[in-house]
């Protein structure tokens, strides 16, 4: 996972599919990035390199959203492909956070 900070926004670029096999590693990297960047106001999860998300991947994203919300940090999912946008629409996730 690659991270970069622009102003007070932490962008996390996921480089692997969000499927059960990869989730432990991705979750640890996300947690570490958030802890190391205290004072951020927003987290953007970039899925430009993600082609597949399973139900556990959806749970990871929802859990990240809930964790950030409890800390008053805005959250958005960016750079999604059409099939992932459709998946997020099925789960009505756009009512909780921005998806682009």
N, C-alpha and C positions, 0 to 999 in steps of 0.2 A: 504494500500500500504506500502510495506517495501522498505527502501532505504539503500544503503551503498555506501561508497566512497572508491575506490581503486586508489591510486595515485591521478590523476586529473580527474578521471572518476566517474560520479554519475550513479549508477545503480538503476533504479526504477523497483521493482518487483510488477506487477499488480496482485492483488489477486481476482479480480472479472471480469466477462465478460464485454467487452467493448460494451455495449448496452445502449440505451437511458435511461433506468431506473437508471443506475449507473454513468452516465457520469458527472453530476454536481459535485458529491463527488470526483471522480477520478481527474477531471480537477483542482479542488481546491487544492488537495493534491500535484499534479504535480507542480503547480504554486508555492506553498509554498516551496517545496523541492528545486526548482531551485533558488528561491530568497534567501533561507537560506544558500545555498552553492555557494556563490560568488567565482569566480576564477576557476571554473571547465572548463575543455577543451573539455569534451565529455559527452554525456548522452546516456546511454544504457537503452532501454525500454524492460524489460524482460517479455515475454508473456507466460512463462512456465505454469501458472495456468489459462490461458485464453482459453476457448473452443469455444467462439462465439464472433464475431464482427459484428455489423450492420453498415449501411452507416454512421450514426452519429459517431460511433467509428472510422471509417476510417477518417472522417473529423477531429476528435480530434487529431489523430496521425499526419495527414498532417499539421494541425495548429501548433502542437508542433514542428515539423520539421522546419516550416517557422519561428517561433519565435526564435528557437535556431540558425538557419542560419543567421538571422539578427544580432545576437550577436557573430558570428564567433565561435559557439560551434558545434562540430561534433555530429552527431546523428546516432544511429543504433538501430534496433529492433532485439532482440536476443531471443533464446529459443522458437521459434515458432513451432507449430505442422504443419503437412503436409497440412491440409485444410486451415490454415491461410496463409501459404506460397503461396498456390494456389490463394487465394483471393488477396494477395498483387501483385502477378504476373498479374492477370487480370487487375488490376488498374495501372500496370507498375510502381509501387512504388519503385522497386529496382533500377530504373534509377536515383532516387533522394537520397536514403540512403541505407546503408547496411542492409540486412535482413538475419538472420541465424537461 
